[in-house]
Amino acid sequence: MTNQVGQPTTPEVADEASTEASETATGSITTLLPDSVTGTGVVPGIAYAPVVWKQGRPETLPHEPDVAQEDRAQEAAHLETAVETVAARLEDRASQVTGVASNVLSATAALARDRGWKRAALKLVKGGTPAPQAVVAAIAQFITTFEKLGGLMAERTTDLRDIRDRVIAELLGLPEPGVPTPAQPSVLFADDLAPADTAGLDPSVITALVTQLGGPTSHTAIIARQLAIPCIVAASKIGKIADGTRVLVDGGAGTIQLGIDEQEGARLVAEDAARREAIRSWRGPATTKDGRDVELLANVQDGAGARKAAESQARGVGLFRTELCFLNSEDEPSIEEQTGIYSEVFAAFAGHKVVVRTLDAGSDKPLKFANMEHEENPALGVRGVRIGLRDIELLTNQLDAVAAAAAARDEDAETPAWVMAPMVATIPEAKRFAQLARERGIKPGIMVEVPSVALLAPAFLEHVDFLSIGTNDLSQYTMAADRMSPHLATLTDPWQPAVLTLIAMTARAGADADKPVGVCGEAAADPLLACVLIGLGVTSLSMAASAVSGVGAQLAAVTFAQCQEAAEAVLSASDSASARERARTILG
């Protein structure tokens, strides 16, 4: 299916495309195209290139006849083979990349093999439904369920649709849907992008990403940051822009402009390239223009990611996402197995700070050996430390492994292992976690994701040694908005003054208690927001290793007084857009 200007679309946006077609029926498309479209900018940078749309899903015949009784076993086998082919292809891609990209591809491969949707599809086939229609119907059931659950589970619907389209293409003998390979550098447009689409992108060919859906913490945004590709999400009005149209994408401002002169576009890209080169050549140390020291750390997910991060200017690890090591594990890993995995990260940053987050299982990161079987709203359910305190052996085993891995690293290391619990909401939870960590000689801290912790930060700091703010979830819970919803992207923007006010309260409590308060959410990777966070009193910033030099270069261009002035200005702003603009005016 294509819309009125020729780019592929999906049934989910077909109605919108029809509406747009009727709007243009009385005039030429060219004259009705907007001069610019605005979305949510998530990765800064400038790109000027023609648009290339993601290839749409394969079409299936709406009224294919039932499969004859004698052919149903063969049709079921055909379906199983197609599913396994798609899953194996995803696993192969996962093996060719590292870090977050590898983990999300592996998780998507596991979802492709999920017994639940496959069982539903096979049941339909055995009842006579052709395999392609059975896949559509079975996955539609699960998409509806996930959407009803809301919260972070909604992010999985993009993965399910991607699996559906790949399996159908395999069944029909069609080319695999997804990202095309353009002959020239291009800007990729899409309704949405699944991990399988973004993980293998070549930044020399795809110079920017723009999606109609998605949010600032979606897989698309996270992987785009890792690849340092300018990225805009939730740009709902790009549907009228056809393949081949030259656009200027500003990932920082969140704008897509049409009608830009080629010479002007080239000039702006060159200026951005010079800025990026200055960022690439930045070697630290991380200080403001007037010499105030700033601790920049890396977010990692395994030993390979840690070794790559160690090549950057990051001073240590501010967030080791341990749950990403075990997404495909059927059973709880042994203490010895966990120790081996954690040791790789400690070895990569021998002698430096390493902050380990205990399993943040649940919601969008289900672990088969840890999760509740069913919850009505998993984002507000038993996740994070709530699982650990419910299954205390799961938590103590992990703490034992962290302690063993820390003990095995460089004996001259002056910094003990730091460990923090996610989704803490009450003081007794923090107190119990701190007790368990200290019994093992580990420095205890907690994540600030639930507003109750920010509101009572002084009381929490009586029991733990540090706080680390997870801006992704803090934004979601503060603004009562699903962080995966493209319709609510402006609400879950970490520039929201209410979110920044909670960060300021937390940082102030840390200063009063003389204990560090860091930020490890995606907000830390925004160079402009990083300056504001430092001005608010945050003591460390942890981010994807690829973002460290950009943040460091920005900090080096401003004084601490400017950071404080910008921080004061954003707290009195009325919304995220005005907060961002106030900071931009002060910081440049």
N, C-alpha and C positions, 0 to 999 in steps of 0.2 A: 504494500500500500504506500502511496506517496501523497504528499499534500500538494497544494496548488502551485507551489514553486519548485516542485520536483524532488525535494529531499525525502528520504524514507521516514515513515512514522509508525506508530503502533496503534492498536485499537484503543489504548488508554487515552491517546490524544487525538483520536480521529474526529471526535465531536468538535474539539477546539479548532481543528484544521478546517472543518466544514464551515464553521462560523466565520473564520477568517476569509475563506473563499467567497462567501456571500458578501462580506464587507468590501471585497475588491471587485465585485462583479460590475460596478458602474464606472470603474476607472482603471487605469493601468497600474500594475503592481509597483512599477518603479516609482510612480509619483506618490504612492501611499506608503512606501517603506519608511520607517522611522529614521531620523537622523542619528539617533543613538538609543541604545537599550541599556537598562541598568539591572544588575543583579547583585549578588553578594560576593565581593572580592575576597578570595581566600589565600591566594599566592601572588605576591606583587611581581610586576614585570610588564614590559611592553612587547607586543607582537603585532606585526602588520603583514597579513598574508590572506590568500583566498580561503574561503570556508570549504571544508569537506565534512559532510554529514556521516555519522555512523550508519552503517548499513542496517536496514530494518529487519524485522523478524520475517521468516519465511511464511508464505501464505499456505493455508490448508483448505481443502475443499469443504465447504460448509455442510454438505449433505452426502457424504460418501456412504455407500451401502454397507450394511453390516457384514462382518467377516463370516464366511461360511464355517459351520461347526468343525469340519475336518481341517480347516486352515488356522484355527485359533491358537493351537500350540505353537505352530511356526511363527505366527504373528507375535506371540508373547516372547519367543526366543529372539525375534528380530528386535523387539523393544529392549530386552536385557542387553543385547550386544551393543545397541546404539548408546545406551546409558554408560556402559563400561568404556566404550570408545571415547566418549566425551570426558568422563572422569579421568581416564588415563592421559588424555591430552592435557587436561588442566594440571595434573600432577607433573607431567613433563615440563610444562611451563614453570611450575613452582621450583623445579630443580635447577632451572636456568637463571633464576634471580635470587636475591637474598633479602633479608630483613622483612619489613612489613609486607612487601609484595609477595614474597614466598609464602608467608603465613596465611594471607588472605586467599591466595590461590589454592593452597592445601585445604583450607576450610571449605572453599567452594567445591572442590573435588569430593570432599566427604559429604557435603550436602547433596551433590548429584547422586551419590550412592545411598542416600538416606532410605531406609526401609519403609518409612511411613508413606511418602508420596508414591514410591515405586510400587508398593503393595496395592495402593488405591488404583493406580494406572493398570496394573496387571489384572486386577479384578474386573475392570471395565473391558479389557481386551478379551478375557475369558467369557464375558457376556456378549461378545460380538462387536464391540466398538473398535474401529480401526486404531492402530497404535498412535498416530499423530493426534487424533481427537482425544484419545484416552489421556495422553500426556497433558494436553491443554486443560482438560476437565479436572484431572487429579491435582495439578499444581494450582489451579484456580481455587480449589478448596483450601489449600494451605496458605495461599496468599490472603484469602479472606480471614482465616484464623489469625495470622500474624498481624494483619491490620487492625483486627478487633483487640488484640492484646496491647497494641500501641507501644509506646516507649521505644527502646532501642531495638526491639524485635522487628519493628517496621523496616529497619535497614536490610533485613534478610529478604524482603520481597524483591528488591532489585536483583539479588543473587538468584532467587527462584525463577524470575522471568528470564534471566540470562541462561540458566540451565535448560528451561523449557525450550527456548529458541534454538539452542545448540543441539538438543536431542532431536527436535523436529527436523532440523536441517539434515542431520545424520540419517534419520529415517527416510527422508525424501530424496537423499542423494544430492543435496544442494550444497553450495559453498557455505562454510561456517560463517554465521553472522558476526558482526562486530566492527572493529575499527578497520577502515580501508588502508591501503598503503599508497599514499599519493606520490606522484612523480616529482613534486616540488614541495618545499616547506609550506605547511598549511595550518589553519586553525581548526581544530576538531570541535564540531557542534554535535550535540546529542540530547535526546530527551533525558537520559540518565546513562551513567556508565557503571558497569559491574567491575569487580576486581580483575576479572579476566581481561577486560578491555584496557584498563589503565596500567596493569602491572608490566606489560611488555612494550610500552610506548617508547619510541625513539625520539628524544628531545630535539634531535637535529632535523627531524621530519615533521613532527607535531610540535609546533612552537607555542601553542596555548590550548587550553581546554575551556569550553563553555557548555554548561548544561542547563536545561530548563528546570530540572528538578534538583534534588540533593540539598545538603546543608553544609555548614562550615566544618562539621566534624565527620562527614561521610568518608567512605573509602576513597572516593575520587579526590577529595581535598587532601587527605593524608598522603596518598601516593604522589599526587602532584607536588606537594612540598618536598617529598623525598627526591623527586626528579628535578626540582627547581624549575617547573614549567608554570608560567602564569596561568591562573585558574580562576574562573568565575562560576558560581553555582546559583541556582534559583533565579536564572534570567528567563522569566516565563514568557517574554515577548519575542524570542528569537525565531519563532516558527515561520515568519514571513521572509526570512533571509535565506536566499537560495544558495546551493552549491556554486562555488566559483566567485561569489561576491567578496571583494576585498574589504576587510574590516580591520580596524585598529582596536586591539584589546588592551585595556589597562587593568591588570589584575589587582593592583592596589586600590584603585578608585571603584572597581567593579563596573566599568563601562565598556560597551562595545559600540564603536562609532563607525558609521558608513559615510561614504563620499569624501574620505580624506584623500587629498592629493598624494600621488605616489612619492613625490619628492619630500613632502612633509612627513609622510609615514616613515620613509627611510631615515630622515633626520631624527625623529623621535626614537626609533629603534636603535640608532647609533648612540644616542645619548644614554639610553637604558643599558646598552652593551658596555659603555664606558663605566657606568655605575656598577654593573655586575663585575666588571674586571677589577674595580677598586675593592669590591667585596671579596672576590677570589684571592686577591693579593694581600688581604688583611691577615696579619699574623699575630695580633694581640700585643701585649696582654689586654684583657677586656677592662677598659677604664673609660670614664667619661672624659670629655675634652679637658676638664680641669683636674683630672687625675684621680677621681673617685673609683675605687676598685669594684668590679662587678663579677660575681661568680657565674660563669656560663657552663652548663652541664649538658649532657646528651641523654636523650631517651633511647633505650635499646630494648631488644626483645630476645636476643640470644648471643652466643659467643661470636658468631660471624659479624653481627651488627655492631657488637662492642669493639671488635678489632678494627672495623672500618671507622667507627666513631673516634677511636684513639688516634687516627691519622688527622683528625680535625683539631681545632683549637680548644675543644672542650676540656675542662679540667678534671672531669670525672663523669660519673653517671648519676643523674638526678632522678631517673625513673627506669627501673628494670622491670618490664612487664612480664612477670614469670608465667602468667596463664597462657601466653601465646606459645610457650614451648610445648604445651600439652593439649592443644585443641583437638588433636586426633587420637588421644590416648583413651582406650576403653577402660583401663583400670588406673587407680592411683599409682603414680610412679614411686618406686622405692626411695628410701632416704639416700641410698648410694647413687641411684640414677640421678636424682635431683642434685646431689652434691657435685657430680661430674659436670652437669650443665651449668650450674651457678659458678663453678670454679673457672670456667672459660671466661666469664665476664669479669671476675675479680682479677684474673691473670692479665687481661687486656688493659686494665687500669691499676696495675700493681702500685701500691703506695698512694693511691688516690681515693677520693671519696666515691663510694658506690652505694646508692640507695636502692634497696630491693623492696618492691611492693609485693606483699603476699597475694595469693590468688584472687584476682578480681573476676571471679567466675559468676555466671548468671547473666540474665538479660541478653545482650547481643553477643556474649562470649560464653556460650554453654559448654560445660565440661561434663562428659558422660558419667564420670565418677564422682561428681560433686553436686550436680544440680537437683533441684526439686523436679518431680516429674511434670507437674503442670501448675502454672500460676496464672491468675486472671490478668495481672499487670506486672510482669517480671521486672520492669524498670524500677518499680516501687516495692519489689518483693524481697525474697531471700537471696541476696547477692553479696559479694565481697566478704567483709568480716562477719557478716551474719551467718554465712555458711561455715566459716571457721569456728565460730563460737558455738554453733549448733553441732558440729562434728569436730570436737576439740582435737582428736588425734590427727585429723587432716592438717590442722594448723600447727600443732607441735611438731609433726614430722617435717613440715616445711621449714620451721624455725631451726630445727636440729640440722637440717641440710644446709641452711644458710650459714649457721655457725661453723659447721665443718668446712665448708668452702672458704669462708673467711680465714679460718685458722691455717688452711693449707697454702694461702698466698704468701707473698713476700713477707718474711719475718720482720723486715725493717719498716713495714708499713706503720705509719703513725696514726692513721685514721681507722678506727674500728668500723665494722660493717654497720650500716644504717638500715633499718627495716621499718616499713610503714604499712599500716592497715587501711584498705579502702572502705568506703561507705560507712564509716563510723558516724553515729548519730547521738550517742549518749555518753556521759562521763563514765559510768560503770564499764562500758565497752572499752573505752580508751584505757582505763585503769587496769583491766584484766589483761589486755593485750600488752601493755607496757611491762606488767609483772612477768609474763611469759618470755618476753624478749630479754629482759634484764637477767633472768635466771640463766640465760645462755650467753651472757656477755655481749649482747647486741644493743646498739643505741636505738631506742624506740621512738617512733613518730606516728602520726596519723595523717590521712588525707583530709583536706577540707573540701568536701563535695556537697555535703548536706548543710543548708543554711544554719541549722542549730549549732554547728561547731563554730562558725564565724561569730554568731551572736554571743556565744559563751566561751570564746577563745581563751580569756584569762583563766577560767576554771579548768579547761582542758590542759592548758600548759602547766598546771600544777602536777600533772601526772606523766606527761610525755616530754621528750627533749627537743622536738622540732615539729613543725607543721609544713605540709606541702599542699598547695591549692591546685585542685583539678578543675580548671575553668570550664571544661566541657560539661561535666555533670552539674557543677555549681550553677552555671547559666541555666541549664534545663530545669533544675529544681527551684531556683529562685523565681524564674519567670513562668513557671507552670506551663512549659511548652516543650513538646517532644523535639529533641535536638536533631532528629532525623527528618522532620517534616519540612519540605521546601516552602510550604506556605507560612511557616513560623520562623524562617531564618533570621528575620530582623529581631525577633524576640530573643533567640538563643545566641545572639551576637555578644561576645564577651565585652564589647564596648558599652553595653547597657549600663547606665549610671547606677542602677540598683546593685548589679553584680560588682562593679568597681567599688561601691561603698562597702560591701561585705569584705572585699579584699583589703581595703584600707583599714577596716576595723581589726581584721586578723593580723595585719602587719604591725599595727600599733600595739596590739597585745604582745606580739613577739618581741618588739623593742622594749616594752616595759619589763618583760620577764628575762630579757637578754638571751633570747633563744631564737634560732633562725627560722624564717618563714620563706619558703620558696614557692615558685609556680612551676608546675610540670605539665599543665594542660596546653592545648594548641595555641592559646593566647601568647605564650612566651615566644613563639616563633614569628610573631608579627613585629617587625623592627620598631614601628612607631609605638605600638602598645607596650613593647618591652621597656621603652623609655618612661612611659607613664607608670608602669608597675614599679620600676626602680624609684620613681618619685613618690609613690605611695608608701614606700618603706620595705618592699620585698627585697630579700637579701640574696636570692639566687634565682636563676632562670634555667629551666631544662627544656630541651627541644630536640627535634630531629637534627642529627649531626650536620645535615646539609644547610640548616638554617643558622648555625652558630656564627659563621663569618658575616652574614648579613646583619644580624643583630649587633655583633661586635663593632662593625663599621659604623652603624647608625649611632650607637652609644658614643663612639669616639668623636662624632661630629657635633655633640651637644654637651652643655654643662649640666652638672647636677642641679643647679638652680633652675635651669630650663625644665628639667624633668619634674621638679617639684611644682613649678608654675603650671605646667601642663596637667599634672595630677590634680591640683586644686581646681583647675578650670573644668575638667571633665566631670568632677563630682557634682557640679551645679548645672550640668547640661540636662536637657529634657528628654533626650533619646540618644540612641547609639550613633545616628548620623551626625548630630550636632556635637556629640562628644568627640568623635573622630575628627571633625573639621576644626574644632577648637585646638586639639592637640597638634594637628598639621600646621595650623597657623603659628603656633608657638615654637614648634620643633623644626619646622621647615621640611 
